[in-house]
């Protein structure tokens, strides 16, 4: 019975790390999209929409 408890404890920090990685990746993508927009390069529509939402806030 102690094995499942250990598995749950071990998996919780991994989830937190994954969440942090996702937020970092999102920031990098937004930053790259901002640079591309300034240079006049095409940006994906999804990133354009995200940038517009952030500007409204």
PyMOL commands that set and color helices and strands:
alter all, ss='L'
color gray80, all
select helices_A, chain A and resi 2-39+45-56
alter helices_A, ss='H'
color red, helices_A
deselect
rebuild
show_as cartoon
